[in-house]
Amino acid sequence: MRNARVAPAVMQKHDDYIAGPHRYWIHFWCGLAFGAMVGGWISWRLFAHWGCVLLVTGGISIVTAYCSGRWGEAAWEWIIKRLPWIG
């Protein structure tokens, strides 16, 4: 009986439109695009073989996308502070 007062997890979920699950995907896709641009720029300068360029670009874009989605605004602040041409 004492568990009767605990609502199921679905009822406890707070669906806020501004901080909802779509926010993760917005950060993820923006991070993927940004990571592809930066990864392509870095790997283009480092490697002559297209396979290496694509592999490094893909890796950097996936890592950037995950970090951007996972940590959101904090990840973008960290990235922007470390860009030499912006900060």
Secondary structure by P-SEA (a helix, b strand, c coil): ccccccccccccccccccccaaaaaaaaaaaaaaaaaaaaaaaaaccccaaaaaaaaaaaaaaaaaaaaacaaaaaaaaaaaccccc
